[in-house]
Amino acid sequence: MARSSGVNDLTRGMIITAIGAVNCRVVIPGKMGLITGMKTNSVVKIDPEIMSGTPCFAGMRVPARTLIDYLEGGDSLDDFLADFPTVSREQAIALLEEASELLLAHS
């Protein structure tokens, strides 16, 4: 599956608003409306100094969107983990669980 490394492609569908250095808000347009929120202990971190603020797995330069792109493209979680060995299975599952919680909380 071809993947673009462009920041715009990696963040498509996401609007990020940083509020101060600690608090941040993520808005993900979805089929069921806007989903907002992010846990302060999230596995995903947004730092304007890292990849221009692209939401990434905490402590890495792996955009969170990349996992979603893999799954949307029909690749498995194992495929993603093989291509991004710095991301642990637990981190990837935590991202999916957090996204699920956000969806369920706003449905």
C-alpha positions as CSV (number, residue, x, y, z in Angstrom):
1,M,0.0,0.0,0.0
2,A,1.5,3.4,-1.0
3,R,1.7,5.9,1.8
4,S,2.6,9.5,1.6
5,S,4.9,11.1,4.0
6,G,3.3,14.6,3.6
7,V,2.1,16.2,6.8
8,N,-1.2,17.2,5.2
9,D,-1.9,13.6,4.2
10,L,-1.0,12.3,7.6
11,T,-3.3,14.7,9.4
12,R,-6.2,14.7,6.9
13,G,-9.5,14.6,8.6
14,M,-8.0,16.0,11.9
15,I,-8.1,19.5,13.2
16,I,-5.6,20.1,16.0
17,T,-5.8,23.0,18.5
18,A,-2.9,23.4,21.0
19,I,-3.9,25.3,24.1
20,G,-0.8,26.1,26.1
21,A,2.1,23.7,26.4
22,V,0.2,21.0,28.3
23,N,-3.4,21.0,27.3
24,C,-4.5,20.2,23.8
25,R,-7.7,19.3,22.0
26,V,-8.2,17.0,19.0
27,V,-11.2,17.2,16.8
28,I,-11.7,14.3,14.5
29,P,-14.5,14.7,11.9
30,G,-16.3,11.4,11.7
31,K,-19.5,9.9,10.2
32,M,-21.3,10.4,13.5
33,G,-20.2,14.1,14.0
34,L,-17.3,15.7,15.7
35,I,-15.4,13.8,18.3
36,T,-13.4,16.0,20.7
37,G,-11.1,15.3,23.5
38,M,-7.8,13.7,24.5
39,K,-6.7,12.2,27.7
40,T,-3.8,13.9,29.4
41,N,-2.1,10.5,29.7
42,S,-2.9,9.6,26.1
43,V,-0.6,7.3,24.1
44,V,-0.8,10.1,21.4
45,K,1.0,13.4,22.0
46,I,0.9,16.6,20.1
47,D,3.9,18.8,20.3
48,P,4.5,21.7,17.9
49,E,8.2,21.0,18.0
50,I,7.7,17.4,16.8
51,M,6.6,16.9,13.2
52,S,5.0,20.3,13.2
53,G,2.4,19.2,15.7
54,T,1.2,16.1,13.9
55,P,-0.4,13.7,16.5
56,C,2.3,11.0,17.1
57,F,2.7,8.1,19.4
58,A,4.2,9.5,22.6
59,G,8.0,9.7,22.5
60,M,8.2,8.8,18.8
61,R,7.9,10.4,15.4
62,V,5.3,7.9,14.3
63,P,2.1,9.6,13.4
64,A,-1.0,8.1,15.0
65,R,-2.8,8.5,11.7
66,T,-0.4,6.0,10.1
67,L,-1.9,3.1,12.2
68,I,-5.4,4.1,11.0
69,D,-4.2,4.3,7.4
70,Y,-2.8,0.8,7.7
71,L,-6.0,-0.6,9.0
72,E,-8.2,1.3,6.5
73,G,-6.0,0.0,3.8
74,G,-6.6,-3.6,4.8
75,D,-3.2,-4.2,6.5
76,S,-3.1,-5.9,9.9
77,L,-1.9,-4.6,13.2
78,D,1.0,-7.0,12.8
79,D,1.9,-5.4,9.5
80,F,2.0,-2.0,11.1
81,L,4.1,-3.2,14.0
82,A,6.6,-4.9,11.7
83,D,7.0,-1.6,9.7
84,F,7.2,0.5,12.9
85,P,9.0,-1.5,15.5
86,T,9.4,1.4,17.9
87,V,5.6,1.2,18.5
88,S,4.6,-1.5,20.9
89,R,1.5,-3.7,20.5
90,E,0.3,-2.2,23.8
91,Q,0.6,1.3,22.5
92,A,-1.2,0.5,19.2
93,I,-4.0,-1.2,21.1
94,A,-4.2,1.7,23.6
95,L,-4.6,4.1,20.6
96,L,-7.5,2.0,19.2
97,E,-9.1,1.7,22.6
98,E,-8.9,5.4,23.2
99,A,-10.4,6.1,19.7
100,S,-13.2,3.6,20.5
101,E,-13.9,5.3,23.9
102,L,-14.2,8.7,22.2
103,L,-16.6,7.3,19.6
104,L,-18.8,5.6,22.2
105,A,-18.8,8.7,24.5
106,H,-20.1,10.9,21.7
107,S,-22.6,8.6,20.0
